[in-house]
């Protein structure tokens, strides 16, 4: 059963339509990621769910109750912002306990819940530090703890990791997923980072121009993009037009053909595949990305970096083998 349901949600600012009849359902305990480029409407949708922005049309239901006109503080929704929005004059304890004090809970209960959440987000030993004494990752943990300690029905996260360096970001991605699954907390996560979405999500909702263009499990979105936009936005892709698909593969298509770089296999010249020439390569850590030309078409081919000594130099003649089952025609 859907725990959070958004129906026909629309929002305009002036003459700009930011949300265009959005329909979205999130199951209880599910982590759904809203993914899309800047300006596509994902943060506005999150703010409408939180009650911080009023929609022009549509309804929002949580657990079967209409909350469209309910005040933000009465929705039982926690939100973590990109900017953290912490109180600089309060300690870690003070920031986390703030919402509970606003609810006028007994002091003993506040202490018990704050101590439990500090352990959950692994902030032990930092309780009496001020915000300026914390690292970026620690500040984000405080913001997450402050949202969780009030025991929200739904957690909303608006690009919470975008300001962090890559190492801390990956660590906190794992922590957020661990906590979300441990608490079985219904969560909507906003990002423009496709890798982050693939790592975190039970389901990805891809947005563009204020609309949902595709939604589904991460592996489905990646392997079976519905449109050329989704194919380009989720991972790297070779997008062949009608002429290129016919020249390289002998296929007749109506739109474009999406081929992931890792689904093409490099083989020795004369092995019976599609002849190609290596133009240059890029080292991407454990992957080597070759840029090749095959029958006038530029392609990317990804291979595992097993042996740096075996990297093919520019000008190498090769053959390409394709797995037709991994092709996806898009429009």
Phi and psi in degrees as GROMACS dihedral restraints (atoms count N, CA, C in turn):
[ dihedral_restraints ]
;  ai    aj    ak    al  type     phi  dphi    fc
    3     4     5     6     1   -68.9    20    10
    4     5     6     7     1   129.3    20    10
    6     7     8     9     1   -90.7    20    10
    7     8     9    10     1   -42.1    20    10
    9    10    11    12     1  -115.0    20    10
   10    11    12    13     1   128.0    20    10
   12    13    14    15     1  -133.7    20    10
   13    14    15    16     1   125.6    20    10
   15    16    17    18     1  -111.0    20    10
   16    17    18    19     1   128.1    20    10
   18    19    20    21     1  -129.0    20    10
   19    20    21    22     1   122.5    20    10
   21    22    23    24     1    57.5    20    10
   22    23    24    25     1    35.0    20    10
   24    25    26    27     1   -78.4    20    10
   25    26    27    28     1   126.6    20    10
   27    28    29    30     1  -132.4    20    10
   28    29    30    31     1   146.9    20    10
   30    31    32    33     1  -152.2    20    10
   31    32    33    34     1   131.6    20    10
   33    34    35    36     1  -123.4    20    10
   34    35    36    37     1   147.5    20    10
   36    37    38    39     1  -120.4    20    10
   37    38    39    40     1   107.4    20    10
   39    40    41    42     1    65.5    20    10
   40    41    42    43     1  -123.8    20    10
   42    43    44    45     1   -96.6    20    10
   43    44    45    46     1     2.9    20    10
   45    46    47    48     1   -97.3    20    10
   46    47    48    49     1   122.9    20    10
   48    49    50    51     1   -85.4    20    10
   49    50    51    52     1   114.2    20    10
   51    52    53    54     1   -93.4    20    10
   52    53    54    55     1   -37.8    20    10
   54    55    56    57     1  -126.7    20    10
   55    56    57    58     1   131.8    20    10
   57    58    59    60     1  -124.1    20    10
   58    59    60    61     1    89.6    20    10
   60    61    62    63     1    52.0    20    10
   61    62    63    64     1    63.1    20    10
   63    64    65    66     1   -81.7    20    10
   64    65    66    67     1   128.9    20    10
   66    67    68    69     1  -117.4    20    10
   67    68    69    70     1   123.6    20    10
   69    70    71    72     1  -145.7    20    10
   70    71    72    73     1   135.6    20    10
   72    73    74    75     1  -127.9    20    10
   73    74    75    76     1   135.9    20    10
   75    76    77    78     1  -128.0    20    10
   76    77    78    79     1   126.8    20    10
   78    79    80    81     1   -77.2    20    10
   79    80    81    82     1   158.5    20    10
   81    82    83    84     1   -63.9    20    10
   82    83    84    85     1   129.2    20    10
   84    85    86    87     1    80.8    20    10
   85    86    87    88     1     3.7    20    10
   87    88    89    90     1   -89.8    20    10
   88    89    90    91     1   145.3    20    10
   90    91    92    93     1  -107.5    20    10
   91    92    93    94     1   112.9    20    10
   93    94    95    96     1  -111.9    20    10
   94    95    96    97     1   131.7    20    10
   96    97    98    99     1  -105.4    20    10
   97    98    99   100     1   128.2    20    10
   99   100   101   102     1   -89.9    20    10
  100   101   102   103     1   116.2    20    10
  102   103   104   105     1  -120.9    20    10
  103   104   105   106     1   134.8    20    10
  105   106   107   108     1   173.3    20    10
  106   107   108   109     1   170.4    20    10
  108   109   110   111     1   -70.9    20    10
  109   110   111   112     1   165.7    20    10
  111   112   113   114     1   -57.4    20    10
  112   113   114   115     1   136.1    20    10
  114   115   116   117     1    86.4    20    10
  115   116   117   118     1     5.8    20    10
  117   118   119   120     1   -83.2    20    10
  118   119   120   121     1   -10.5    20    10
  120   121   122   123     1   108.8    20    10
  121   122   123   124     1    -1.0    20    10
  123   124   125   126     1   -65.8    20    10
  124   125   126   127     1   -42.1    20    10
  126   127   128   129     1   -69.9    20    10
  127   128   129   130     1   -35.1    20    10
  129   130   131   132     1   -64.4    20    10
  130   131   132   133     1   -40.4    20    10
  132   133   134   135     1   -61.1    20    10
  133   134   135   136     1   -42.3    20    10
  135   136   137   138     1   -62.7    20    10
  136   137   138   139     1   -42.7    20    10
  138   139   140   141     1   -67.2    20    10
  139   140   141   142     1   -33.1    20    10
  141   142   143   144     1   -65.5    20    10
  142   143   144   145     1   -42.0    20    10
  144   145   146   147     1   -63.4    20    10
  145   146   147   148     1   -38.4    20    10
  147   148   149   150     1   -74.2    20    10
  148   149   150   151     1   -19.1    20    10
  150   151   152   153     1    91.5    20    10
  151   152   153   154     1     8.9    20    10
  153   154   155   156     1   -84.5    20    10
  154   155   156   157     1   -20.0    20    10
  156   157   158   159     1  -131.1    20    10
  157   158   159   160     1   130.6    20    10
  159   160   161   162     1   -86.5    20    10
  160   161   162   163     1   127.3    20    10
  162   163   164   165     1   -73.0    20    10
  163   164   165   166     1   157.1    20    10
  165   166   167   168     1   -79.3    20    10
  166   167   168   169     1   -36.5    20    10
  168   169   170   171     1  -144.6    20    10
  169   170   171   172     1   159.3    20    10
  171   172   173   174     1   104.1    20    10
  172   173   174   175     1   174.0    20    10
  174   175   176   177     1  -131.9    20    10
  175   176   177   178     1   154.0    20    10
  177   178   179   180     1  -127.0    20    10
  178   179   180   181     1   124.1    20    10
  180   181   182   183     1  -119.3    20    10
  181   182   183   184     1   138.4    20    10
  183   184   185   186     1  -125.6    20    10
  184   185   186   187     1   124.5    20    10
  186   187   188   189     1    51.9    20    10
  187   188   189   190     1    37.2    20    10
  189   190   191   192     1    86.7    20    10
  190   191   192   193     1    -5.4    20    10
  192   193   194   195     1  -104.4    20    10
  193   194   195   196     1   137.3    20    10
  195   196   197   198     1   -76.2    20    10
  196   197   198   199     1   117.7    20    10
  198   199   200   201     1  -113.3    20    10
  199   200   201   202     1    13.1    20    10
  201   202   203   204     1   -54.5    20    10
  202   203   204   205     1   -38.5    20    10
  204   205   206   207     1  -107.3    20    10
  205   206   207   208     1     9.1    20    10
  207   208   209   210     1   -78.5    20    10
  208   209   210   211     1   140.8    20    10
  210   211   212   213     1   -61.7    20    10
  211   212   213   214     1   146.8    20    10
  213   214   215   216     1   -52.8    20    10
  214   215   216   217     1   -42.7    20    10
  216   217   218   219     1   -71.1    20    10
  217   218   219   220     1   -10.5    20    10
  219   220   221   222     1  -105.7    20    10
  220   221   222   223     1     6.3    20    10
  222   223   224   225     1   -88.1    20    10
  223   224   225   226     1   -15.9    20    10
  225   226   227   228     1    68.9    20    10
  226   227   228   229     1    35.0    20    10
  228   229   230   231     1  -118.5    20    10
  229   230   231   232     1   130.8    20    10
  231   232   233   234     1  -100.6    20    10
  232   233   234   235     1   144.6    20    10
  234   235   236   237     1  -136.4    20    10
  235   236   237   238     1   136.5    20    10
  237   238   239   240     1  -115.7    20    10
  238   239   240   241     1   124.7    20    10
  240   241   242   243     1   -95.5    20    10
  241   242   243   244     1   160.2    20    10
  243   244   245   246     1   -60.8    20    10
  244   245   246   247     1   -35.0    20    10
  246   247   248   249     1   -87.6    20    10
  247   248   249   250     1     2.6    20    10
  249   250   251   252     1    72.6    20    10
  250   251   252   253     1   -46.2    20    10
  252   253   254   255     1    56.0    20    10
  253   254   255   256     1    43.9    20    10
  255   256   257   258     1   -87.2    20    10
  256   257   258   259     1   158.5    20    10
  258   259   260   261     1   -87.2    20    10
  259   260   261   262     1   114.4    20    10
  261   262   263   264     1   -67.0    20    10
  262   263   264   265     1   -22.9    20    10
  264   265   266   267     1   -88.3    20    10
  265   266   267   268     1    -1.4    20    10
  267   268   269   270     1  -109.0    20    10
  268   269   270   271     1   151.4    20    10
  270   271   272   273     1   -74.5    20    10
  271   272   273   274     1   176.5    20    10
  273   274   275   276     1   -56.1    20    10
  274   275   276   277     1   -46.7    20    10
  276   277   278   279     1   -58.8    20    10
  277   278   279   280     1   -45.5    20    10
  279   280   281   282     1   -63.1    20    10
  280   281   282   283     1   -40.9    20    10
  282   283   284   285     1   -64.8    20    10
  283   284   285   286     1   -44.2    20    10
  285   286   287   288     1   -69.5    20    10
  286   287   288   289     1   -36.6    20    10
  288   289   290   291     1   -80.1    20    10
  289   290   291   292     1   -10.4    20    10
  291   292   293   294     1   -55.4    20    10
  292   293   294   295     1   -49.1    20    10
  294   295   296   297     1   -64.2    20    10
  295   296   297   298     1   -35.2    20    10
  297   298   299   300     1   -68.9    20    10
  298   299   300   301     1   -36.5    20    10
  300   301   302   303     1   -67.3    20    10
  301   302   303   304     1   -35.3    20    10
  303   304   305   306     1   -64.8    20    10
  304   305   306   307     1   -28.8    20    10
  306   307   308   309     1   -82.8    20    10
  307   308   309   310     1    -2.1    20    10
  309   310   311   312     1    57.7    20    10
  310   311   312   313     1    43.3    20    10
  312   313   314   315     1   -76.6    20    10
  313   314   315   316     1   154.9    20    10
  315   316   317   318     1   -59.7    20    10
  316   317   318   319     1   147.3    20    10
  318   319   320   321     1   -56.7    20    10
  319   320   321   322     1   -41.7    20    10
  321   322   323   324     1   -62.5    20    10
  322   323   324   325     1   -39.7    20    10
  324   325   326   327     1   -68.9    20    10
  325   326   327   328     1   -38.7    20    10
  327   328   329   330     1   -60.9    20    10
  328   329   330   331     1   -47.6    20    10
  330   331   332   333     1   -59.4    20    10
  331   332   333   334     1   -44.5    20    10
  333   334   335   336     1   -61.9    20    10
  334   335   336   337     1   -46.0    20    10
  336   337   338   339     1   -71.3    20    10
  337   338   339   340     1   -36.8    20    10
  339   340   341   342     1   -66.6    20    10
  340   341   342   343     1   -42.6    20    10
  342   343   344   345     1   -62.4    20    10
  343   344   345   346     1   -39.6    20    10
  345   346   347   348     1   -65.9    20    10
  346   347   348   349     1   -41.4    20    10
  348   349   350   351     1   -74.1    20    10
  349   350   351   352     1   -32.5    20    10
  351   352   353   354     1   -62.5    20    10
  352   353   354   355     1   -39.9    20    10
  354   355   356   357     1   -65.8    20    10
  355   356   357   358     1   -40.0    20    10
  357   358   359   360     1   -63.1    20    10
  358   359   360   361     1   -41.1    20    10
  360   361   362   363     1   -95.3    20    10
  361   362   363   364     1     6.6    20    10
  363   364   365   366     1    58.9    20    10
  364   365   366   367     1    54.0    20    10
  366   367   368   369     1  -111.3    20    10
  367   368   369   370     1    14.4    20    10
  369   370   371   372     1   -57.4    20    10
  370   371   372   373     1   135.8    20    10
  372   373   374   375     1    94.4    20    10
  373   374   375   376     1    -9.1    20    10
  375   376   377   378     1  -112.6    20    10
  376   377   378   379     1     6.9    20    10
  378   379   380   381     1   -56.4    20    10
  379   380   381   382     1   -35.0    20    10
  381   382   383   384     1  -103.3    20    10
  382   383   384   385     1    11.8    20    10
  384   385   386   387     1   -83.8    20    10
  385   386   387   388     1   149.2    20    10
  387   388   389   390     1   -84.0    20    10
  388   389   390   391     1   164.5    20    10
  390   391   392   393     1   -56.8    20    10
  391   392   393   394     1   -41.5    20    10
  393   394   395   396     1   -69.6    20    10
  394   395   396   397     1   -11.1    20    10
  396   397   398   399     1   -91.9    20    10
  397   398   399   400     1     1.4    20    10
  399   400   401   402     1  -104.1    20    10
  400   401   402   403     1   153.2    20    10
  402   403   404   405     1   -76.0    20    10
  403   404   405   406     1   169.7    20    10
  405   406   407   408     1   -60.3    20    10
  406   407   408   409     1   -41.1    20    10
  408   409   410   411     1   -65.4    20    10
  409   410   411   412     1   -38.0    20    10
  411   412   413   414     1   -67.9    20    10
  412   413   414   415     1   -38.3    20    10
  414   415   416   417     1   -62.4    20    10
  415   416   417   418     1   -39.9    20    10
  417   418   419   420     1   -66.9    20    10
  418   419   420   421     1   -34.8    20    10
  420   421   422   423     1   -65.0    20    10
  421   422   423   424     1   -38.6    20    10
  423   424   425   426     1   -63.6    20    10
  424   425   426   427     1   -44.4    20    10
  426   427   428   429     1   -62.0    20    10
  427   428   429   430     1   -39.9    20    10
  429   430   431   432     1   -66.9    20    10
  430   431   432   433     1   -43.5    20    10
  432   433   434   435     1   -62.6    20    10
  433   434   435   436     1   -40.3    20    10
  435   436   437   438     1   -62.7    20    10
  436   437   438   439     1   -36.4    20    10
  438   439   440   441     1   -73.1    20    10
  439   440   441   442     1   -35.3    20    10
  441   442   443   444     1   -79.6    20    10
  442   443   444   445     1   -30.6    20    10
  444   445   446   447     1   -65.0    20    10
  445   446   447   448     1   -24.3    20    10
  447   448   449   450     1   -84.1    20    10
  448   449   450   451     1     2.8    20    10
  450   451   452   453     1    56.0    20    10
  451   452   453   454     1    63.9    20    10
  453   454   455   456     1   -71.4    20    10
  454   455   456   457     1   154.8    20    10
  456   457   458   459     1   -72.4    20    10
  457   458   459   460     1   -33.2    20    10
  459   460   461   462     1  -137.6    20    10
  460   461   462   463     1   141.4    20    10
  462   463   464   465     1  -112.0    20    10
  463   464   465   466     1   129.1    20    10
  465   466   467   468     1  -114.1    20    10
  466   467   468   469     1   131.6    20    10
  468   469   470   471     1  -126.3    20    10
  469   470   471   472     1   115.8    20    10
  471   472   473   474     1  -103.1    20    10
  472   473   474   475     1    93.3    20    10
  474   475   476   477     1    44.6    20    10
  475   476   477   478     1    54.0    20    10
  477   478   479   480     1   -71.5    20    10
  478   479   480   481     1   -15.1    20    10
  480   481   482   483     1  -111.9    20    10
  481   482   483   484     1     4.5    20    10
  483   484   485   486     1   -66.5    20    10
  484   485   486   487     1   -24.0    20    10
  486   487   488   489     1   -91.1    20    10
  487   488   489   490     1     1.7    20    10
  489   490   491   492     1   -97.7    20    10
  490   491   492   493     1   155.8    20    10
  492   493   494   495     1   -73.0    20    10
  493   494   495   496     1   165.4    20    10
  495   496   497   498     1   -59.5    20    10
  496   497   498   499     1   -41.6    20    10
  498   499   500   501     1   -66.1    20    10
  499   500   501   502     1   -47.4    20    10
  501   502   503   504     1   -66.1    20    10
  502   503   504   505     1   -37.3    20    10
  504   505   506   507     1   -60.8    20    10
  505   506   507   508     1   -46.0    20    10
  507   508   509   510     1   -63.8    20    10
  508   509   510   511     1   -39.4    20    10
  510   511   512   513     1   -63.8    20    10
  511   512   513   514     1   -43.5    20    10
  513   514   515   516     1   -72.7    20    10
  514   515   516   517     1   -28.9    20    10
  516   517   518   519     1   -57.6    20    10
  517   518   519   520     1   -45.5    20    10
  519   520   521   522     1   -65.4    20    10
  520   521   522   523     1   -38.9    20    10
  522   523   524   525     1   -67.2    20    10
  523   524   525   526     1   -43.1    20    10
  525   526   527   528     1   -61.6    20    10
  526   527   528   529     1   -43.6    20    10
  528   529   530   531     1   -64.8    20    10
  529   530   531   532     1   -41.7    20    10
  531   532   533   534     1   -60.7    20    10
  532   533   534   535     1   -47.6    20    10
  534   535   536   537     1   -65.9    20    10
  535   536   537   538     1   -43.5    20    10
  537   538   539   540     1   -60.2    20    10
  538   539   540   541     1   -41.8    20    10
  540   541   542   543     1   -73.7    20    10
  541   542   543   544     1   -36.4    20    10
  543   544   545   546     1   -64.2    20    10
  544   545   546   547     1   -40.3    20    10
  546   547   548   549     1   -87.8    20    10
  547   548   549   550     1    -8.2    20    10
  549   550   551   552     1    52.2    20    10
  550   551   552   553     1    48.6    20    10
  552   553   554   555     1   -96.3    20    10
  553   554   555   556     1   124.1    20    10
  555   556   557   558     1   -63.0    20    10
  556   557   558   559     1   122.5    20    10
  558   559   560   561     1  -136.2    20    10
  559   560   561   562     1   137.4    20    10
  561   562   563   564     1  -119.6    20    10
  562   563   564   565     1   122.7    20    10
  564   565   566   567     1  -116.4    20    10
  565   566   567   568     1   129.7    20    10
  567   568   569   570     1  -106.2    20    10
  568   569   570   571     1   132.0    20    10
  570   571   572   573     1  -155.9    20    10
  571   572   573   574     1   159.9    20    10
  573   574   575   576     1  -110.6    20    10
  574   575   576   577     1     5.7    20    10
  576   577   578   579     1   -95.2    20    10
  577   578   579   580     1   110.8    20    10
  579   580   581   582     1   -64.8    20    10
  580   581   582   583     1   -36.9    20    10
  582   583   584   585     1   -64.5    20    10
  583   584   585   586     1   -41.6    20    10
  585   586   587   588     1   -60.1    20    10
  586   587   588   589     1   -43.2    20    10
  588   589   590   591     1   -63.3    20    10
  589   590   591   592     1   -41.7    20    10
  591   592   593   594     1   -66.1    20    10
  592   593   594   595     1   -35.4    20    10
  594   595   596   597     1   -72.6    20    10
  595   596   597   598     1   -42.6    20    10
  597   598   599   600     1   -88.2    20    10
  598   599   600   601     1   -29.3    20    10
  600   601   602   603     1   -90.2    20    10
  601   602   603   604     1   143.5    20    10
  603   604   605   606     1   -75.8    20    10
  604   605   606   607     1   -36.8    20    10
  606   607   608   609     1  -148.2    20    10
  607   608   609   610     1   142.8    20    10
  609   610   611   612     1  -112.0    20    10
  610   611   612   613     1   134.9    20    10
  612   613   614   615     1  -115.4    20    10
  613   614   615   616     1   110.9    20    10
  615   616   617   618     1   -90.7    20    10
  616   617   618   619     1   126.9    20    10
  618   619   620   621     1  -116.7    20    10
  619   620   621   622     1   148.9    20    10
  621   622   623   624     1  -156.1    20    10
  622   623   624   625     1   129.2    20    10
  624   625   626   627     1    60.1    20    10
  625   626   627   628     1    35.2    20    10
  627   628   629   630     1    80.0    20    10
  628   629   630   631     1     8.9    20    10
  630   631   632   633     1  -127.6    20    10
  631   632   633   634     1   156.0    20    10
  633   634   635   636     1   -86.2    20    10
  634   635   636   637     1   121.3    20    10
  636   637   638   639     1  -100.6    20    10
  637   638   639   640     1   -21.8    20    10
  639   640   641   642     1  -167.8    20    10
  640   641   642   643     1   147.2    20    10
  642   643   644   645     1  -146.3    20    10
  643   644   645   646     1   149.0    20    10
  645   646   647   648     1   165.1    20    10
  646   647   648   649     1  -176.4    20    10
  648   649   650   651     1   -62.3    20    10
  649   650   651   652     1   152.6    20    10
  651   652   653   654     1   -56.6    20    10
  652   653   654   655     1   -43.8    20    10
  654   655   656   657     1   -68.0    20    10
  655   656   657   658     1   -32.4    20    10
  657   658   659   660     1   -69.8    20    10
  658   659   660   661     1   -44.9    20    10
  660   661   662   663     1   -60.0    20    10
  661   662   663   664     1   -40.7    20    10
  663   664   665   666     1   -70.7    20    10
  664   665   666   667     1   -47.2    20    10
  666   667   668   669     1   -81.7    20    10
  667   668   669   670     1   -28.5    20    10
  669   670   671   672     1  -129.5    20    10
  670   671   672   673     1    64.3    20    10
  672   673   674   675     1   -63.6    20    10
  673   674   675   676     1   140.6    20    10
  675   676   677   678     1   -82.6    20    10
  676   677   678   679     1   -27.3    20    10
  678   679   680   681     1  -136.0    20    10
  679   680   681   682     1   166.0    20    10
  681   682   683   684     1   -62.2    20    10
  682   683   684   685     1   -35.7    20    10
  684   685   686   687     1   -60.7    20    10
  685   686   687   688     1   -47.6    20    10
  687   688   689   690     1   -64.4    20    10
  688   689   690   691     1   -41.7    20    10
  690   691   692   693     1   -59.3    20    10
  691   692   693   694     1   -42.0    20    10
  693   694   695   696     1   -71.8    20    10
  694   695   696   697     1   -36.1    20    10
  696   697   698   699     1   -79.6    20    10
  697   698   699   700     1   -32.1    20    10
  699   700   701   702     1   -98.6    20    10
  700   701   702   703     1   100.0    20    10
  702   703   704   705     1    76.8    20    10
  703   704   705   706     1  -173.2    20    10
  705   706   707   708     1   -95.5    20    10
  706   707   708   709     1   147.8    20    10
  708   709   710   711     1  -152.6    20    10
  709   710   711   712     1   146.0    20    10
  711   712   713   714     1   -93.4    20    10
  712   713   714   715     1   119.6    20    10
  714   715   716   717     1  -112.5    20    10
  715   716   717   718     1   104.0    20    10
  717   718   719   720     1   -94.0    20    10
  718   719   720   721     1   134.8    20    10
  720   721   722   723     1   -83.9    20    10
  721   722   723   724     1  -175.2    20    10
  723   724   725   726     1   -58.4    20    10
  724   725   726   727     1   -47.3    20    10
  726   727   728   729     1   -67.0    20    10
  727   728   729   730     1   -41.1    20    10
  729   730   731   732     1   -67.6    20    10
  730   731   732   733     1   -41.3    20    10
  732   733   734   735     1   -61.7    20    10
  733   734   735   736     1   -36.1    20    10
  735   736   737   738     1   -73.6    20    10
  736   737   738   739     1   -41.4    20    10
  738   739   740   741     1   -67.3    20    10
  739   740   741   742     1   -43.8    20    10
  741   742   743   744     1   -83.5    20    10
  742   743   744   745     1   -39.8    20    10
  744   745   746   747     1  -119.1    20    10
  745   746   747   748     1    -8.7    20    10
  747   748   749   750     1    70.6    20    10
  748   749   750   751     1    24.5    20    10
  750   751   752   753     1  -100.5    20    10
  751   752   753   754     1   146.3    20    10
  753   754   755   756     1  -102.5    20    10
  754   755   756   757     1   117.3    20    10
  756   757   758   759     1  -128.3    20    10
  757   758   759   760     1   165.7    20    10
  759   760   761   762     1  -100.9    20    10
  760   761   762   763     1   -25.3    20    10
  762   763   764   765     1  -124.8    20    10
  763   764   765   766     1  -105.8    20    10
  765   766   767   768     1  -129.5    20    10
  766   767   768   769     1   157.3    20    10
  768   769   770   771     1  -115.0    20    10
  769   770   771   772     1   121.5    20    10
  771   772   773   774     1   -95.7    20    10
  772   773   774   775     1   124.9    20    10
  774   775   776   777     1  -130.3    20    10
  775   776   777   778     1   118.3    20    10
  777   778   779   780     1   -71.1    20    10
  778   779   780   781     1   143.9    20    10
  780   781   782   783     1   -59.1    20    10
  781   782   783   784     1   -32.3    20    10
  783   784   785   786     1   -78.7    20    10
  784   785   786   787     1    -8.6    20    10
  786   787   788   789     1   -91.0    20    10
  787   788   789   790     1    -0.3    20    10
  789   790   791   792     1  -101.8    20    10
  790   791   792   793     1   135.7    20    10
  792   793   794   795     1  -110.0    20    10
  793   794   795   796     1   131.3    20    10
  795   796   797   798     1   -81.7    20    10
  796   797   798   799     1   137.9    20    10
  798   799   800   801     1  -137.9    20    10
  799   800   801   802     1   167.9    20    10
  801   802   803   804     1   -68.8    20    10
  802   803   804   805     1   149.4    20    10
  804   805   806   807     1   -59.1    20    10
  805   806   807   808     1   139.1    20    10
  807   808   809   810     1    83.0    20    10
  808   809   810   811     1    10.4    20    10
  810   811   812   813     1   -84.7    20    10
  811   812   813   814     1    -0.8    20    10
  813   814   815   816     1   102.3    20    10
  814   815   816   817     1    -0.1    20    10
  816   817   818   819     1   -88.5    20    10
  817   818   819   820     1  -162.3    20    10
  819   820   821   822     1   -82.1    20    10
  820   821   822   823     1   119.5    20    10
  822   823   824   825     1   -66.0    20    10
  823   824   825   826     1   142.2    20    10
  825   826   827   828     1  -152.5    20    10
  826   827   828   829     1   165.1    20    10
  828   829   830   831     1  -125.3    20    10
  829   830   831   832     1   133.1    20    10
  831   832   833   834     1   -74.4    20    10
  832   833   834   835     1   126.2    20    10
  834   835   836   837     1   -93.5    20    10
  835   836   837   838     1   -47.6    20    10
  837   838   839   840     1  -167.4    20    10
  838   839   840   841     1   174.5    20    10
  840   841   842   843     1  -138.2    20    10
  841   842   843   844     1   161.2    20    10
  843   844   845   846     1  -126.3    20    10
  844   845   846   847     1   137.2    20    10
  846   847   848   849     1   -91.3    20    10
  847   848   849   850     1   116.8    20    10
  849   850   851   852     1  -115.6    20    10
  850   851   852   853     1    47.8    20    10
  852   853   854   855     1    76.6    20    10
  853   854   855   856     1  -112.0    20    10
  855   856   857   858     1   -82.7    20    10
  856   857   858   859     1     1.6    20    10
  858   859   860   861     1  -124.8    20    10
  859   860   861   862     1   139.8    20    10
  861   862   863   864     1  -108.8    20    10
  862   863   864   865     1   125.1    20    10
  864   865   866   867     1  -102.9    20    10
  865   866   867   868     1   115.5    20    10
  867   868   869   870     1   -93.3    20    10
  868   869   870   871     1   136.7    20    10
  870   871   872   873     1  -104.4    20    10
  871   872   873   874     1   117.0    20    10
  873   874   875   876     1  -126.2    20    10
  874   875   876   877     1   163.7    20    10
  876   877   878   879     1  -120.4    20    10
  877   878   879   880     1   125.8    20    10
  879   880   881   882     1  -128.4    20    10
  880   881   882   883     1   113.7    20    10
  882   883   884   885     1    51.1    20    10
  883   884   885   886     1    46.0    20    10
  885   886   887   888     1    81.1    20    10
  886   887   888   889     1     2.9    20    10
  888   889   890   891     1  -111.9    20    10
  889   890   891   892     1   128.1    20    10
  891   892   893   894     1   -80.9    20    10
  892   893   894   895     1   130.8    20    10
  894   895   896   897     1  -134.1    20    10
  895   896   897   898     1   152.8    20    10
  897   898   899   900     1  -104.0    20    10
  898   899   900   901     1   137.9    20    10
  900   901   902   903     1  -132.1    20    10
  901   902   903   904     1   124.3    20    10
  903   904   905   906     1  -102.9    20    10
  904   905   906   907     1   132.5    20    10
  906   907   908   909     1  -131.3    20    10
  907   908   909   910     1   155.1    20    10
  909   910   911   912     1   -69.0    20    10
  910   911   912   913     1   141.5    20    10
  912   913   914   915     1   -87.0    20    10
  913   914   915   916     1    74.8    20    10
  915   916   917   918     1   -81.5    20    10
  916   917   918   919     1   -35.3    20    10
  918   919   920   921     1  -146.9    20    10
  919   920   921   922     1   105.2    20    10
  921   922   923   924     1   -55.8    20    10
  922   923   924   925     1   -26.9    20    10
  924   925   926   927     1   -71.3    20    10
  925   926   927   928     1   -17.3    20    10
  927   928   929   930     1   -97.2    20    10
  928   929   930   931     1     9.4    20    10
  930   931   932   933     1   -63.4    20    10
  931   932   933   934     1   133.1    20    10
  933   934   935   936     1   -78.5    20    10
  934   935   936   937     1   128.5    20    10
  936   937   938   939     1   -76.9    20    10
  937   938   939   940     1   162.2    20    10
  939   940   941   942     1   -57.8    20    10
  940   941   942   943     1   139.3    20    10
  942   943   944   945     1    95.1    20    10
  943   944   945   946     1    -7.6    20    10
  945   946   947   948     1   -65.4    20    10
  946   947   948   949     1   135.6    20    10
  948   949   950   951     1   -87.6    20    10
  949   950   951   952     1   131.0    20    10
  951   952   953   954     1  -139.9    20    10
  952   953   954   955     1   171.7    20    10
  954   955   956   957     1  -117.3    20    10
  955   956   957   958     1   150.6    20    10
  957   958   959   960     1  -113.4    20    10
  958   959   960   961     1   136.6    20    10
  960   961   962   963     1  -116.4    20    10
  961   962   963   964     1   138.7    20    10
  963   964   965   966     1  -117.5    20    10
  964   965   966   967     1   142.7    20    10
  966   967   968   969     1   -99.4    20    10
  967   968   969   970     1   103.2    20    10
  969   970   971   972     1   -63.5    20    10
  970   971   972   973     1   -24.1    20    10
  972   973   974   975     1   -68.6    20    10
  973   974   975   976     1   -18.4    20    10
  975   976   977   978     1   -97.6    20    10
  976   977   978   979     1     3.6    20    10
  978   979   980   981     1   -74.9    20    10
  979   980   981   982     1   151.2    20    10
  981   982   983   984     1  -140.5    20    10
  982   983   984   985     1   119.2    20    10
  984   985   986   987     1   -81.8    20    10
  985   986   987   988     1   130.5    20    10
  987   988   989   990     1  -131.4    20    10
  988   989   990   991     1   165.6    20    10
